[in-house]
Amino acid sequence: MNIKSLSTISRDIDMAAILAYAEITGDFNPIHVDPAFAATTAMGGVIAHGTLSARWRPGHGGWRVAP
Amino acid sequence: MSGPQPGGNPDACGGEPPVLTFDRFVVGKSYGSLTEAPDAALVGHWRGLYPQDEFPADCAPPAMATVLMMRAYMHLLSPRPPGNIHARQQMTLGAPIRLGDSVSTEVECVGKELRRERRYVTVRARGTNQHGVACFDGVLTLIWAA
């Protein structure tokens, strides 16, 4: 197996980022945006959207561009 | 936008469709497609979230594939029970999405499984541009709340 080392990207996730991502995707699942509801779930509180961290590297950034 | 009403299973009398519970998912069923044209405003919202992102000026950022996948998922698989959680996700990128492209995202249920008292639903979202060229192919596995 060819394992490639990738660079690390970090970002602090706060409620503002979660709400901004909810606006972009339309995903207002209460487990992301409603602290009272989220507290009643197995997560115990608000969690970020699973795809919030989905980003790719700069440049063409992951698109497959024809040579 | 094209395809069936959100949820793909509207009430026969034209009322609100029933909540799309785990039991209602049909493996192999297409839940329709959502067609959208990512524009500068949507990219602007993305830049607000990730201002350091770099990508060609005439293109949407690659992560826009995930955004379009989620928007189609939200629109087509509705109404959902509250509290679903993403367990896994996979995304394969294809042709770049350019600003003004018309991207149709088809959402299909490709699996469901009850495991350790958790309801796992797997959906596939495939996006193609106005030329029929594949832009992305995403697979989401969710823990369905009800």
Backbone of each chain as ProteinMPNN parsed JSONL, in Angstrom:
{"seq_chain_A": "MNIKSLSTISRDIDMAAILAYAEITGDFNPIHVDPAFAATTAMGGVIAHGTLSARWRPGHGGWRVAP", "coords_chain_A": {"N_chain_A": [[0.84, -1.193, 0.0], [0.556, 2.181, -0.842], [1.227, 4.723, 1.1], [0.528, 8.025, 1.564], [1.819, 10.962, 2.908], [-0.026, 13.56, 4.246], [-0.521, 17.077, 4.485], [-1.247, 18.899, 7.483], [-4.25, 20.407, 8.382], [-5.735, 22.846, 10.323], [-8.443, 24.082, 12.254], [-10.332, 26.116, 14.342], [-13.45, 25.278, 15.549], [-16.39, 26.911, 16.011], [-19.561, 28.067, 17.278], [-20.419, 29.977, 15.496], [-19.204, 29.224, 13.101], [-20.454, 26.771, 12.691], [-23.108, 27.608, 12.37], [-22.815, 29.159, 10.077], [-22.117, 27.225, 8.218], [-24.435, 25.73, 8.274], [-26.172, 27.533, 7.082], [-25.124, 27.605, 4.481], [-25.475, 24.986, 3.551], [-28.074, 24.424, 4.166], [-28.625, 22.757, 6.204], [-30.069, 22.455, 9.046], [-30.25, 20.696, 11.114], [-31.233, 19.908, 14.373], [-29.354, 18.818, 16.064], [-27.066, 20.071, 15.467], [-27.547, 22.784, 15.723], [-29.203, 23.416, 17.853], [-28.792, 23.739, 21.064], [-30.262, 22.852, 23.314], [-31.825, 20.709, 22.387], [-29.754, 19.08, 21.415], [-28.469, 18.397, 23.744], [-30.034, 16.397, 24.731], [-29.431, 14.167, 23.327], [-27.408, 11.269, 22.394], [-24.963, 12.378, 21.922], [-24.664, 14.402, 23.696], [-24.504, 17.103, 23.428], [-24.135, 19.963, 21.249], [-22.913, 19.149, 18.019], [-20.574, 19.537, 15.325], [-21.325, 19.753, 11.793], [-20.9, 16.78, 9.898], [-19.677, 17.046, 7.426], [-18.443, 19.45, 7.51], [-15.74, 19.659, 7.745], [-14.819, 18.948, 5.316], [-12.61, 19.586, 3.114], [-10.259, 20.393, 0.522], [-6.952, 20.264, -0.851], [-5.055, 23.244, -1.792], [-4.6, 25.008, -4.969], [-5.673, 23.368, -7.839], [-7.173, 22.086, -6.199], [-8.235, 19.535, -5.871], [-10.095, 19.014, -7.834], [-10.548, 17.146, -10.814], [-8.682, 17.899, -13.372], [-8.552, 18.134, -16.833], [-5.649, 17.116, -18.693]], "CA_chain_A": [[0.0, 0.0, 0.0], [1.311, 3.417, -0.912], [0.63, 5.688, 2.013], [1.061, 9.353, 1.306], [1.645, 11.857, 4.035], [-0.733, 14.783, 3.89], [-0.297, 18.165, 5.423], [-2.296, 19.054, 8.488], [-5.014, 21.651, 8.373], [-6.497, 22.946, 11.57], [-9.35, 25.21, 12.354], [-11.198, 26.086, 15.509], [-14.865, 25.275, 15.184], [-17.252, 27.526, 17.012], [-20.977, 28.076, 16.893], [-20.57, 30.829, 14.314], [-18.833, 28.413, 11.937], [-21.518, 25.773, 12.502], [-24.286, 28.288, 11.818], [-22.496, 29.562, 8.698], [-22.195, 26.019, 7.375], [-25.86, 25.396, 8.189], [-26.75, 28.44, 6.08], [-24.659, 27.232, 3.139], [-25.995, 23.678, 3.145], [-29.477, 24.274, 4.522], [-28.717, 21.69, 7.201], [-30.322, 23.0, 10.384], [-30.484, 19.589, 12.04], [-31.078, 20.485, 15.718], [-28.17, 18.323, 16.773], [-25.997, 21.018, 15.152], [-27.866, 24.207, 15.966], [-30.088, 23.61, 19.008], [-28.099, 23.164, 22.227], [-31.185, 22.16, 24.219], [-32.117, 19.409, 21.787], [-28.526, 18.293, 21.322], [-28.136, 17.899, 25.081], [-30.842, 15.206, 25.023], [-29.0, 13.065, 22.461], [-26.231, 10.517, 22.851], [-23.778, 13.229, 21.781], [-24.585, 15.216, 24.902], [-24.417, 18.528, 23.118], [-24.029, 20.302, 19.82], [-21.753, 18.685, 17.25], [-20.454, 20.169, 14.0], [-21.723, 18.926, 10.662], [-19.845, 15.845, 9.516], [-18.976, 17.475, 6.209], [-17.859, 20.792, 7.691], [-14.28, 19.592, 7.597], [-14.482, 18.432, 3.986], [-11.899, 20.538, 2.265], [-9.164, 19.773, -0.186], [-5.75, 21.08, -0.912], [-5.113, 24.39, -2.702], [-4.358, 24.771, -6.383], [-6.943, 22.932, -8.395], [-7.922, 21.77, -5.007], [-8.89, 18.242, -5.864], [-10.83, 18.759, -9.074], [-9.8, 16.429, -11.84], [-8.599, 18.801, -14.512], [-8.0, 17.446, -18.004], [-4.293, 17.596, -18.982]], "C_chain_A": [[0.879, 1.248, 0.0], [0.623, 4.47, -0.04], [1.318, 7.03, 1.848], [0.803, 10.24, 2.523], [0.99, 13.153, 3.566], [-0.436, 15.86, 4.919], [-1.492, 18.288, 6.368], [-2.96, 20.415, 8.35], [-5.785, 21.72, 9.682], [-7.389, 24.18, 11.535], [-10.167, 25.05, 13.628], [-12.648, 26.169, 15.041], [-15.673, 25.871, 16.324], [-18.685, 27.558, 16.484], [-21.2, 28.925, 15.651], [-20.242, 30.045, 13.041], [-19.916, 27.38, 11.644], [-22.75, 26.423, 11.874], [-24.039, 28.739, 10.378], [-22.607, 28.368, 7.758], [-23.656, 25.572, 7.225], [-26.543, 26.265, 7.136], [-26.38, 27.999, 4.669], [-25.336, 25.956, 2.659], [-27.498, 23.551, 3.354], [-29.698, 23.223, 5.586], [-28.826, 22.296, 8.6], [-30.763, 21.892, 11.344], [-30.247, 20.105, 13.463], [-29.87, 19.961, 16.484], [-26.961, 19.238, 16.508], [-26.282, 22.434, 15.676], [-28.71, 24.47, 17.209], [-29.462, 22.961, 20.242], [-29.028, 22.388, 23.16], [-31.532, 20.779, 23.684], [-30.879, 18.529, 21.818], [-28.136, 17.693, 22.678], [-28.902, 16.633, 25.421], [-30.384, 13.993, 24.22], [-27.774, 12.368, 23.043], [-24.957, 11.352, 22.759], [-23.594, 14.141, 22.988], [-24.489, 16.71, 24.663], [-24.26, 18.724, 21.625], [-22.757, 19.712, 19.214], [-21.753, 19.396, 15.898], [-20.956, 19.203, 12.93], [-20.559, 18.018, 10.258], [-19.036, 16.304, 8.318], [-18.351, 18.863, 6.342], [-16.353, 20.786, 7.444], [-13.86, 19.152, 6.2], [-13.879, 19.523, 3.116], [-10.74, 19.823, 1.613], [-8.027, 20.755, -0.341], [-5.908, 22.239, -1.907], [-4.752, 24.021, -4.147], [-5.682, 24.427, -7.032], [-7.798, 22.305, -7.308], [-8.651, 20.45, -5.048], [-9.735, 17.964, -7.088], [-9.952, 17.977, -10.027], [-9.81, 17.282, -13.097], [-7.939, 18.069, -15.67], [-6.625, 18.005, -18.318], [-4.28, 18.463, -20.241]], "O_chain_A": [[1.838, 1.34, 0.767], [-0.416, 5.023, -0.401], [2.537, 7.144, 1.979], [-0.293, 10.254, 3.083], [1.428, 13.759, 2.588], [-0.138, 15.571, 6.078], [-2.595, 17.831, 6.069], [-2.291, 21.44, 8.218], [-6.415, 20.745, 10.091], [-7.1, 25.172, 10.866], [-10.635, 23.955, 13.941], [-13.01, 27.029, 14.238], [-15.636, 25.387, 17.456], [-18.959, 27.119, 15.366], [-22.077, 28.624, 14.842], [-20.924, 30.187, 12.025], [-20.257, 27.143, 10.485], [-23.361, 25.864, 10.963], [-24.951, 28.704, 9.552], [-23.122, 28.483, 6.645], [-24.056, 25.092, 6.164], [-27.393, 25.785, 6.387], [-27.218, 28.016, 3.767], [-25.726, 25.855, 1.496], [-28.129, 22.664, 2.78], [-30.837, 22.834, 5.848], [-27.825, 22.606, 9.245], [-31.547, 22.125, 12.264], [-29.193, 20.675, 13.744], [-29.416, 20.588, 17.442], [-25.965, 19.188, 17.23], [-25.364, 23.176, 16.023], [-28.913, 25.626, 17.582], [-29.595, 21.753, 20.436], [-28.625, 21.377, 23.734], [-31.535, 19.798, 24.427], [-30.95, 17.362, 22.206], [-27.545, 16.615, 22.742], [-28.485, 15.871, 26.294], [-30.905, 12.896, 24.418], [-27.189, 12.809, 24.033], [-23.976, 11.062, 23.445], [-22.484, 14.596, 23.264], [-24.403, 17.49, 25.611], [-24.255, 17.769, 20.848], [-21.68, 19.766, 19.808], [-22.801, 19.803, 15.397], [-21.002, 17.991, 13.141], [-19.397, 18.425, 10.273], [-17.85, 15.992, 8.203], [-17.791, 19.386, 5.378], [-15.775, 21.776, 6.996], [-12.668, 19.001, 5.93], [-14.595, 20.283, 2.464], [-10.289, 18.78, 2.087], [-8.144, 21.931, 0.003], [-6.794, 22.211, -2.761], [-4.621, 22.844, -4.48], [-6.689, 25.1, -6.812], [-8.986, 22.038, -7.492], [-9.616, 20.268, -4.306], [-10.064, 16.81, -7.364], [-8.733, 18.143, -10.033], [-10.819, 17.372, -13.796], [-6.886, 17.453, -15.503], [-6.417, 19.216, -18.232], [-3.225, 18.956, -20.64]]}, "seq_chain_B": "MSGPQPGGNPDACGGEPPVLTFDRFVVGKSYGSLTEAPDAALVGHWRGLYPQDEFPADCAPPAMATVLMMRAYMHLLSPRPPGNIHARQQMTLGAPIRLGDSVSTEVECVGKELRRERRYVTVRARGTNQHGVACFDGVLTLIWAA", "coords_chain_B": {"N_chain_B": [[-34.919, 22.61, -10.789], [-35.608, 19.156, -10.497], [-37.408, 16.016, -10.597], [-38.981, 13.936, -8.058], [-41.201, 15.004, -5.375], [-39.849, 16.352, -2.274], [-38.494, 13.812, -0.25], [-39.612, 11.893, -1.766], [-41.848, 10.402, -1.454], [-44.595, 11.449, -1.484], [-47.642, 12.286, 0.192], [-50.594, 10.652, -0.804], [-52.866, 12.167, -1.0], [-52.007, 14.67, -1.352], [-51.108, 15.991, 0.856], [-48.85, 16.818, 3.585], [-45.818, 15.046, 3.22], [-45.048, 11.882, 4.781], [-42.857, 11.503, 7.619], [-39.564, 10.634, 6.808], [-38.652, 7.802, 7.766], [-36.389, 5.248, 8.985], [-37.478, 2.739, 8.313], [-38.893, 3.389, 6.04], [-37.102, 3.804, 4.009], [-35.983, 2.738, 0.832], [-33.866, 0.513, -0.482], [-31.867, 1.006, -3.286], [-33.554, 2.719, -4.492], [-34.048, 5.712, -6.311], [-34.195, 8.977, -5.126], [-34.718, 11.172, -6.527], [-33.606, 14.258, -8.103], [-31.733, 17.254, -7.623], [-31.288, 20.339, -9.085], [-28.902, 22.82, -9.319], [-27.275, 26.005, -9.635], [-24.277, 26.88, -8.809], [-23.221, 30.0, -7.626], [-21.609, 33.263, -7.486], [-22.449, 34.306, -5.085], [-22.945, 32.109, -3.423], [-20.41, 31.003, -3.34], [-19.188, 33.122, -2.109], [-20.273, 32.954, 0.466], [-19.013, 30.634, 1.224], [-16.37, 31.464, 1.24], [-16.493, 33.152, 3.39], [-16.529, 31.366, 5.434], [-14.233, 29.825, 5.085], [-11.826, 31.619, 4.604], [-9.192, 31.427, 3.772], [-9.022, 29.664, 1.695], [-7.872, 28.549, -1.462], [-8.541, 28.644, -4.869], [-9.268, 28.234, -8.383], [-10.35, 31.238, -10.033], [-12.621, 31.117, -11.615], [-13.907, 28.931, -10.791], [-15.905, 26.925, -8.542], [-15.079, 26.247, -5.123], [-13.505, 23.081, -4.413], [-14.711, 21.821, -2.234], [-17.28, 22.572, -2.546], [-18.594, 20.598, -3.833], [-19.329, 18.881, -1.793], [-21.043, 20.569, -0.446], [-23.115, 20.878, -2.349], [-23.928, 18.251, -2.478], [-24.927, 17.93, 0.118], [-26.979, 19.818, 0.117], [-28.72, 18.73, -1.781], [-29.297, 16.329, -0.54], [-30.589, 17.317, 1.757], [-32.832, 18.475, 0.621], [-34.12, 16.468, -0.876], [-34.451, 14.194, 0.7], [-36.654, 14.354, 2.732], [-39.488, 15.05, 4.834], [-37.188, 14.652, 7.55], [-36.446, 12.671, 10.487], [-35.516, 14.399, 13.477], [-32.071, 14.779, 14.474], [-30.338, 13.044, 13.123], [-27.139, 11.57, 12.4], [-23.963, 11.917, 10.857], [-22.079, 9.149, 9.98], [-20.09, 8.141, 8.295], [-18.316, 9.316, 5.42], [-17.653, 9.792, 1.974], [-16.005, 11.067, -0.827], [-15.645, 11.466, -4.245], [-14.034, 13.379, -6.583], [-14.74, 14.956, -9.713], [-15.008, 16.52, -12.786], [-14.236, 20.013, -12.686], [-16.435, 22.27, -10.972], [-17.747, 25.016, -12.43], [-18.398, 28.491, -12.009], [-21.741, 29.294, -12.494], [-22.292, 26.949, -13.794], [-24.701, 24.387, -14.28], [-25.649, 22.164, -12.049], [-26.733, 18.954, -11.554], [-27.85, 16.949, -8.982], [-28.243, 13.715, -8.126], [-29.889, 11.686, -5.805], [-29.642, 8.637, -4.17], [-30.739, 5.816, -2.355], [-28.53, 3.508, -1.131], [-28.107, 1.58, 0.697], [-29.133, 0.064, 3.796], [-29.031, -0.699, 7.233], [-29.433, -2.424, 10.256], [-27.671, -2.268, 13.114], [-26.234, -3.191, 16.095], [-28.318, -1.943, 17.493], [-28.434, 0.42, 16.184], [-29.489, 2.473, 13.502], [-28.393, 2.375, 10.371], [-28.092, 4.245, 7.465], [-27.281, 4.414, 4.093], [-26.514, 6.65, 1.584], [-26.14, 7.67, -1.808], [-24.807, 10.289, -3.704], [-24.748, 11.754, -6.742], [-23.277, 14.088, -8.815], [-23.769, 15.886, -11.79], [-22.771, 17.954, -14.506], [-24.186, 20.473, -16.762], [-23.458, 19.45, -19.149], [-23.529, 16.805, -18.881], [-21.362, 15.714, -17.667], [-19.58, 14.08, -15.117], [-19.249, 15.523, -11.951], [-18.965, 15.022, -9.265], [-19.024, 12.287, -6.921], [-20.534, 11.119, -4.294], [-20.71, 9.391, -1.153], [-22.653, 8.847, 1.608], [-22.901, 7.747, 4.901], [-25.249, 7.45, 7.366], [-26.355, 7.651, 10.763], [-29.46, 6.944, 11.449], [-32.116, 8.632, 13.018], [-34.635, 7.671, 13.683]], "CA_chain_B": [[-35.046, 21.44, -9.944], [-36.404, 18.133, -11.138], [-37.591, 14.823, -9.789], [-40.163, 13.89, -7.216], [-41.255, 15.893, -4.224], [-38.936, 15.953, -1.214], [-38.837, 12.567, 0.406], [-39.893, 10.91, -2.796], [-43.023, 9.612, -1.142], [-45.607, 12.386, -1.034], [-48.947, 11.769, 0.565], [-51.431, 10.483, -1.994], [-53.901, 13.194, -1.016], [-51.375, 15.964, -1.56], [-50.735, 16.593, 2.126], [-47.437, 16.729, 3.954], [-45.334, 13.662, 3.16], [-44.699, 11.364, 6.105], [-41.439, 11.568, 7.98], [-38.788, 9.578, 6.168], [-38.013, 6.993, 8.805], [-35.52, 4.15, 8.534], [-38.288, 1.695, 7.686], [-39.412, 3.834, 4.743], [-36.07, 3.82, 2.975], [-35.977, 1.619, -0.096], [-32.533, 0.383, -1.068], [-31.904, 0.969, -4.746], [-34.481, 3.732, -5.002], [-33.606, 7.088, -6.506], [-35.099, 9.931, -4.502], [-34.828, 12.319, -7.403], [-32.407, 15.073, -8.261], [-31.842, 18.697, -7.406], [-30.4, 21.059, -9.991], [-28.551, 24.144, -8.814], [-26.17, 26.673, -10.322], [-23.464, 27.617, -7.832], [-22.886, 31.333, -8.113], [-20.636, 33.999, -6.676], [-22.975, 34.512, -3.732], [-22.71, 30.884, -2.636], [-18.953, 30.924, -3.118], [-18.884, 34.148, -1.117], [-20.576, 32.395, 1.785], [-17.952, 29.675, 1.533], [-15.162, 32.241, 1.589], [-16.674, 33.655, 4.746], [-16.237, 30.275, 6.363], [-12.839, 29.421, 4.874], [-11.253, 32.723, 3.811], [-7.853, 31.117, 3.268], [-9.085, 28.711, 0.591], [-7.419, 29.003, -2.783], [-9.058, 27.852, -5.981], [-9.348, 29.081, -9.574], [-11.365, 32.286, -9.897], [-13.874, 30.794, -12.312], [-14.403, 27.659, -10.265], [-16.323, 26.8, -7.154], [-14.095, 25.456, -4.386], [-13.829, 21.655, -4.474], [-15.633, 21.427, -1.162], [-18.641, 22.878, -2.973], [-19.217, 19.314, -4.163], [-19.965, 18.409, -0.564], [-22.164, 21.467, -0.172], [-24.214, 20.523, -3.25], [-24.417, 16.94, -2.039], [-25.739, 18.11, 1.319], [-28.205, 20.554, -0.229], [-29.62, 17.775, -2.429], [-29.728, 15.409, 0.526], [-31.557, 18.005, 2.61], [-34.064, 18.762, -0.122], [-34.791, 15.289, -1.424], [-34.772, 13.247, 1.776], [-37.335, 15.237, 3.663], [-38.933, 15.446, 6.131], [-36.368, 13.672, 8.276], [-36.521, 12.779, 11.947], [-34.391, 15.209, 13.96], [-30.991, 14.137, 15.227], [-29.493, 12.113, 12.365], [-25.708, 11.872, 12.542], [-23.094, 11.325, 9.845], [-21.121, 8.175, 10.499], [-18.978, 8.058, 7.34], [-18.549, 10.0, 4.153], [-16.619, 9.58, 0.957], [-16.303, 11.924, -1.974], [-14.734, 11.405, -5.381], [-14.248, 14.568, -7.401], [-14.57, 14.812, -11.152], [-14.759, 17.783, -13.49], [-14.477, 21.198, -11.846], [-17.692, 23.012, -11.084], [-17.446, 26.408, -12.741], [-19.493, 29.387, -11.64], [-22.77, 29.319, -13.521], [-22.651, 25.599, -14.217], [-25.94, 23.848, -13.736], [-25.258, 20.848, -11.544], [-27.846, 18.129, -11.075], [-27.388, 15.958, -8.017], [-29.221, 12.654, -7.903], [-29.686, 11.016, -4.519], [-30.149, 7.276, -4.181], [-30.434, 5.005, -1.165], [-27.764, 2.339, -1.584], [-28.016, 0.565, 1.743], [-29.579, 0.353, 5.167], [-28.619, -1.824, 8.069], [-29.628, -2.26, 11.697], [-26.5, -2.887, 13.734], [-26.077, -2.786, 17.498], [-29.431, -1.052, 17.813], [-28.338, 1.677, 15.441], [-30.032, 2.394, 12.148], [-27.463, 2.979, 9.414], [-28.614, 4.466, 6.111], [-26.232, 4.884, 3.182], [-27.04, 7.27, 0.372], [-25.144, 8.082, -2.791], [-25.186, 11.526, -4.386], [-23.908, 11.945, -7.926], [-23.504, 15.375, -9.448], [-23.318, 16.034, -13.183], [-23.023, 19.312, -14.997], [-25.157, 20.608, -17.851], [-22.969, 18.682, -20.298], [-23.604, 15.386, -18.536], [-20.062, 15.274, -17.16], [-19.61, 13.857, -13.673], [-18.486, 16.466, -11.131], [-18.639, 14.376, -7.999], [-19.732, 11.061, -6.573], [-20.374, 11.048, -2.85], [-21.452, 8.372, -0.398], [-22.835, 9.236, 3.008], [-23.569, 6.802, 5.798], [-25.794, 8.197, 8.497], [-27.091, 6.948, 11.807], [-30.794, 7.552, 11.335], [-32.606, 8.819, 14.39], [-35.901, 6.969, 13.964]], "C_chain_B": [[-35.921, 20.42, -10.658], [-36.56, 16.964, -10.195], [-38.803, 14.936, -8.902], [-40.113, 14.92, -6.111], [-40.25, 15.436, -3.175], [-39.426, 14.697, -0.516], [-39.2, 11.478, -0.584], [-41.145, 10.086, -2.516], [-44.138, 10.524, -0.626], [-46.903, 11.672, -0.684], [-49.845, 11.729, -0.659], [-52.49, 11.57, -2.107], [-53.302, 14.59, -1.165], [-50.99, 16.663, -0.28], [-49.243, 16.494, 2.364], [-46.983, 15.278, 3.831], [-44.968, 13.185, 4.561], [-43.199, 11.494, 6.354], [-40.72, 10.362, 7.388], [-38.013, 8.814, 7.246], [-37.163, 5.898, 8.166], [-36.328, 3.103, 7.761], [-38.771, 2.09, 6.295], [-38.356, 3.865, 3.641], [-36.142, 2.553, 2.131], [-34.601, 1.569, -0.757], [-32.661, 0.226, -2.585], [-32.81, 2.021, -5.353], [-33.778, 5.073, -5.178], [-34.647, 8.021, -5.908], [-35.162, 11.24, -5.289], [-33.525, 13.098, -7.501], [-32.738, 16.535, -8.014], [-30.826, 19.379, -8.315], [-30.16, 22.464, -9.469], [-27.37, 24.696, -9.621], [-25.362, 27.469, -9.289], [-23.02, 28.96, -8.399], [-21.921, 32.027, -7.147], [-21.127, 34.197, -5.25], [-22.702, 33.289, -2.857], [-21.222, 30.721, -2.337], [-18.531, 31.964, -2.078], [-19.16, 33.678, 0.3], [-19.486, 31.422, 2.214], [-16.674, 30.403, 1.959], [-15.276, 32.834, 2.987], [-16.302, 32.617, 5.786], [-14.768, 29.873, 6.297], [-12.122, 30.48, 4.024], [-9.878, 32.412, 3.217], [-7.868, 30.157, 2.088], [-8.612, 29.343, -0.709], [-7.982, 28.069, -3.837], [-9.226, 28.788, -7.168], [-10.54, 30.033, -9.515], [-12.688, 31.917, -10.557], [-14.503, 29.499, -11.82], [-14.999, 27.834, -8.873], [-15.227, 26.037, -6.42], [-14.48, 23.978, -4.436], [-14.817, 21.217, -3.395], [-17.074, 21.776, -1.499], [-19.359, 21.606, -3.406], [-19.953, 18.771, -2.944], [-21.175, 19.262, -0.218], [-23.363, 21.096, -1.055], [-24.804, 19.163, -2.887], [-25.35, 17.109, -0.84], [-27.041, 18.837, 1.003], [-29.214, 19.615, -0.904], [-30.167, 16.784, -1.41], [-30.815, 16.064, 1.373], [-32.897, 18.175, 1.897], [-34.844, 17.495, -0.462], [-35.187, 14.269, -0.368], [-35.409, 14.028, 2.917], [-38.829, 14.898, 3.691], [-38.212, 14.29, 6.821], [-36.67, 13.754, 9.773], [-35.339, 13.62, 12.432], [-33.325, 14.355, 14.63], [-30.187, 13.105, 14.47], [-28.028, 12.556, 12.45], [-24.938, 11.206, 11.407], [-22.131, 10.36, 10.511], [-19.88, 8.127, 9.601], [-19.333, 8.874, 6.109], [-17.352, 9.804, 3.236], [-16.992, 10.433, -0.243], [-15.224, 11.743, -3.039], [-15.054, 12.59, -6.286], [-13.998, 14.281, -8.868], [-14.237, 16.148, -11.78], [-15.022, 18.967, -12.562], [-15.87, 21.769, -12.055], [-17.333, 24.472, -11.3], [-18.662, 27.258, -12.382], [-20.479, 29.471, -12.796], [-23.121, 27.963, -14.079], [-23.978, 25.21, -13.578], [-25.66, 22.401, -13.333], [-26.488, 20.124, -11.002], [-27.291, 17.034, -10.177], [-28.503, 14.954, -7.769], [-28.878, 11.927, -6.611], [-30.391, 9.66, -4.539], [-29.821, 6.607, -2.849], [-29.717, 3.746, -1.656], [-27.583, 1.302, -0.482], [-28.682, 1.022, 3.024], [-29.352, -0.9, 5.988], [-28.882, -1.471, 9.534], [-28.493, -3.004, 12.385], [-26.318, -2.315, 15.137], [-27.086, -1.691, 17.878], [-29.3, 0.332, 17.177], [-28.813, 1.46, 14.012], [-29.094, 3.125, 11.188], [-28.135, 3.071, 8.039], [-27.465, 4.998, 5.256], [-26.874, 5.424, 1.913], [-25.869, 7.69, -0.527], [-25.663, 9.32, -3.506], [-24.214, 11.755, -5.545], [-24.29, 13.24, -8.619], [-22.952, 15.402, -10.86], [-23.638, 17.449, -13.646], [-23.958, 19.295, -16.204], [-24.729, 19.872, -19.116], [-23.013, 17.178, -20.033], [-22.304, 14.823, -17.995], [-20.121, 15.172, -15.64], [-18.709, 14.853, -12.95], [-18.098, 15.848, -9.793], [-19.511, 13.143, -7.804], [-19.506, 10.862, -5.08], [-21.221, 9.946, -2.234], [-21.469, 8.795, 1.063], [-23.461, 8.076, 3.762], [-23.98, 7.566, 7.04], [-26.383, 7.246, 9.52], [-28.439, 7.656, 11.891], [-31.472, 7.541, 12.695], [-33.874, 8.026, 14.705], [-36.328, 6.101, 12.783]], "O_chain_B": [[-36.871, 20.789, -11.348], [-35.937, 16.912, -9.134], [-39.56, 15.903, -8.978], [-39.115, 15.618, -5.932], [-39.839, 14.275, -3.172], [-40.613, 14.544, -0.231], [-39.107, 10.289, -0.28], [-41.461, 9.166, -3.271], [-44.574, 10.397, 0.518], [-47.207, 10.597, -1.203], [-49.856, 12.664, -1.459], [-52.96, 11.861, -3.207], [-54.026, 15.584, -1.108], [-50.581, 17.823, -0.316], [-48.474, 16.136, 1.472], [-47.682, 14.372, 4.287], [-44.62, 13.989, 5.425], [-42.396, 11.581, 5.426], [-41.2, 9.231, 7.456], [-36.876, 9.148, 7.579], [-37.224, 5.665, 6.959], [-35.915, 2.643, 6.697], [-39.03, 1.224, 5.46], [-38.696, 3.945, 2.461], [-36.335, 1.451, 2.645], [-34.225, 2.476, -1.5], [-33.452, -0.574, -3.085], [-32.841, 2.201, -6.571], [-33.017, 5.511, -4.315], [-35.843, 7.868, -6.157], [-35.601, 12.271, -4.78], [-32.477, 12.646, -7.038], [-33.875, 16.977, -8.178], [-29.645, 19.032, -8.309], [-31.105, 23.209, -9.209], [-26.585, 23.948, -10.203], [-25.724, 28.592, -8.94], [-22.507, 29.037, -9.515], [-21.487, 31.458, -6.146], [-20.329, 34.251, -4.314], [-22.285, 33.413, -1.705], [-20.831, 30.349, -1.23], [-17.634, 31.72, -1.272], [-18.393, 33.958, 1.221], [-19.084, 31.377, 3.376], [-15.998, 30.006, 2.909], [-14.274, 33.0, 3.683], [-15.825, 32.943, 6.873], [-14.138, 29.614, 7.323], [-11.848, 30.245, 2.847], [-9.451, 33.065, 2.265], [-6.811, 29.865, 1.531], [-8.907, 30.5, -1.011], [-7.905, 26.847, -3.705], [-9.318, 30.003, -6.991], [-11.605, 29.678, -9.011], [-13.75, 32.353, -10.115], [-15.504, 29.033, -12.364], [-14.65, 28.755, -8.134], [-14.511, 25.251, -7.041], [-15.667, 23.656, -4.496], [-15.654, 20.345, -3.625], [-17.995, 21.33, -0.815], [-20.587, 21.536, -3.355], [-21.069, 18.262, -3.057], [-22.199, 18.755, 0.243], [-24.492, 21.01, -0.57], [-26.013, 18.95, -2.975], [-26.423, 16.51, -0.787], [-28.088, 18.508, 1.56], [-30.413, 19.692, -0.637], [-31.352, 16.447, -1.423], [-31.837, 15.445, 1.671], [-33.958, 18.034, 2.504], [-36.069, 17.456, -0.349], [-36.173, 13.554, -0.542], [-34.772, 14.318, 3.929], [-39.382, 14.496, 2.667], [-38.583, 13.124, 6.687], [-37.103, 14.796, 10.265], [-34.261, 13.552, 11.843], [-33.625, 13.346, 15.268], [-29.425, 12.354, 15.08], [-27.723, 13.744, 12.557], [-25.225, 10.067, 11.038], [-21.455, 10.705, 11.48], [-18.754, 8.078, 10.094], [-20.506, 9.09, 5.804], [-16.209, 9.672, 3.675], [-18.16, 10.509, -0.625], [-14.032, 11.855, -2.752], [-16.198, 12.779, -6.702], [-13.148, 13.462, -9.219], [-13.3, 16.827, -11.361], [-15.938, 18.918, -11.741], [-16.41, 21.754, -13.161], [-16.691, 25.092, -10.453], [-19.802, 26.798, -12.445], [-20.088, 29.694, -13.941], [-24.133, 27.819, -14.765], [-24.317, 25.654, -12.481], [-25.461, 21.533, -14.183], [-27.182, 20.618, -10.113], [-26.385, 16.293, -10.559], [-29.57, 15.303, -7.265], [-27.719, 11.595, -6.36], [-31.569, 9.556, -4.879], [-28.745, 6.818, -2.289], [-30.239, 3.011, -2.495], [-26.97, 0.258, -0.707], [-28.781, 2.218, 3.299], [-29.47, -2.019, 5.488], [-28.59, -0.363, 9.983], [-28.367, -4.221, 12.253], [-26.257, -1.1, 15.323], [-26.747, -0.678, 18.488], [-29.968, 1.284, 17.581], [-28.574, 0.417, 13.404], [-29.018, 4.353, 11.2], [-28.673, 2.089, 7.53], [-26.763, 5.926, 5.658], [-27.667, 4.748, 1.259], [-24.777, 8.012, -0.059], [-26.837, 9.383, -3.871], [-23.012, 11.927, -5.342], [-25.45, 13.467, -8.963], [-21.816, 14.996, -11.104], [-24.63, 18.053, -13.238], [-24.453, 18.244, -16.611], [-25.523, 19.69, -20.039], [-22.584, 16.38, -20.867], [-22.149, 13.608, -17.872], [-20.641, 16.059, -14.964], [-17.538, 15.006, -13.3], [-17.025, 16.126, -9.259], [-20.564, 12.981, -8.421], [-18.415, 10.481, -4.655], [-22.3, 9.615, -2.726], [-20.429, 9.062, 1.665], [-24.443, 7.49, 3.306], [-23.17, 8.238, 7.678], [-26.855, 6.162, 9.175], [-28.541, 8.799, 12.337], [-31.405, 6.554, 13.429], [-34.153, 7.74, 15.869], [-37.365, 5.442, 12.845]]}, "name": "protein", "num_of_chains": 2, "seq": "MNIKSLSTISRDIDMAAILAYAEITGDFNPIHVDPAFAATTAMGGVIAHGTLSARWRPGHGGWRVAPMSGPQPGGNPDACGGEPPVLTFDRFVVGKSYGSLTEAPDAALVGHWRGLYPQDEFPADCAPPAMATVLMMRAYMHLLSPRPPGNIHARQQMTLGAPIRLGDSVSTEVECVGKELRRERRYVTVRARGTNQHGVACFDGVLTLIWAA"}
